[in-house]
């Protein structure tokens, strides 16, 4: 999918993450991470980020993550919301065809 517009999901509250995604046509992925738990969980956060972007087939985007201690499922859901908003697509939450 193509990132058509900037999008944001999440907050800067404790135990949350704010995800911002921007178009980056033809320049690949640029993932920027700020996290209070970067030393412990930075690799895991980046792995989750890459997995969600792969699920949406996003290959050209700037993704900024500001983590305040979010659980993996929160990170995943914020990324999915930001990707849907940025690509103007809908996510099939129920898993139905």
TAKA-V720659 format. One record per residue. N is the residue number from 0. RES is the residue in three letters. PSI is psi in whole degrees, -180 to 180 (* if undefined). D_FIRST is the distance of its C-alpha to the first C-alpha in Angstrom with 1 decimal. Layout:
{{N RES PSI D_FIRST} {N RES PSI D_FIRST}}
This chain:
{{0 UNK 156 0.0} {1 UNK 132 3.7} {2 UNK 114 6.6} {3 UNK -26 9.0} {4 UNK 158 12.0} {5 UNK 149 13.9} {6 UNK 153 14.3} {7 UNK 144 17.0} {8 UNK 145 18.1} {9 UNK 178 21.4} {10 UNK 176 24.7} {11 UNK 22 27.1} {12 UNK 162 29.6} {13 UNK 141 31.2} {14 UNK 21 29.3} {15 UNK 180 25.9} {16 UNK 141 23.0} {17 UNK 124 21.3} {18 UNK 126 17.7} {19 UNK 137 16.4} {20 UNK 138 13.1} {21 UNK 150 12.9} {22 UNK 146 11.1} {23 UNK 60 12.3} {24 UNK 125 11.5} {25 UNK 6 12.9} {26 UNK 11 14.5} {27 UNK -162 12.7} {28 UNK 138 13.0} {29 UNK 104 16.0} {30 UNK 123 17.0} {31 UNK 127 20.2} {32 UNK 126 22.3} {33 UNK 127 25.4} {34 UNK 142 27.1} {35 UNK -14 30.6} {36 UNK 27 30.2} {37 UNK -40 28.5} {38 UNK -37 31.4} {39 UNK -41 31.3} {40 UNK 6 27.7} {41 UNK -45 25.6} {42 UNK -40 24.5} {43 UNK -41 23.6} {44 UNK -44 21.6} {45 UNK -38 19.6} {46 UNK -45 19.3} {47 UNK -43 17.9} {48 UNK -48 15.4} {49 UNK -38 14.2} {50 UNK -45 14.2} {51 UNK -44 12.1} {52 UNK -39 9.4} {53 UNK -40 9.7} {54 UNK -37 9.7} {55 UNK 0 6.2} {56 UNK 40 5.4} {57 UNK 121 5.3} {58 UNK -14 7.9} {59 UNK 99 9.1} {60 UNK 153 10.5} {61 UNK 125 14.0} {62 UNK 123 14.7} {63 UNK 126 18.2} {64 UNK 125 19.9} {65 UNK 102 23.5} {66 UNK 133 24.9} {67 UNK 32 28.2} {68 UNK 31 28.7} {69 UNK 148 26.1} {70 UNK 161 26.0} {71 UNK -42 23.2} {72 UNK -30 22.3} {73 UNK -44 22.2} {74 UNK -48 19.9} {75 UNK -46 17.5} {76 UNK -38 17.7} {77 UNK -42 17.4} {78 UNK -44 14.2} {79 UNK -43 12.7} {80 UNK -45 14.1} {81 UNK -42 12.9} {82 UNK -43 9.2} {83 UNK -45 9.8} {84 UNK -42 11.7} {85 UNK -31 9.6} {86 UNK -1 6.6} {87 UNK 42 9.5} {88 UNK 170 8.9} {89 UNK 145 11.8} {90 UNK 134 12.5} {91 UNK 85 15.1} {92 UNK -31 17.8} {93 UNK -11 20.5} {94 UNK 20 18.8} {95 UNK 154 19.9} {96 UNK * 18.6}}
